[in-house]
Each structure stands twice: as C-alpha cells, then as structure tokens.
C-alpha cells in the first residue's frame, strides 16, 4: 500500500544521502591530505 511505497522512498533517500555524504567526505578528506 501507500505505507510500503513511502518506506521504499525513504530507503532510497537514505541510500542517496549516505552516498552523497560518503562522496563528499572522501572529497574533503582528499583535500585535507
């Protein structure tokens, strides 16, 4: 139902945010080094 769909969207948002955070973190770490 709608709840399941919302959960899927939330999971995608979490994955996307985690991916961005990791990518940005790697970039910042490289800049510092």
Buried (B, 14 or more C-beta within 10 A) or exposed (E): EEEEEEEEEEEEEEEEEEEEEEEEEEEEEEEEE
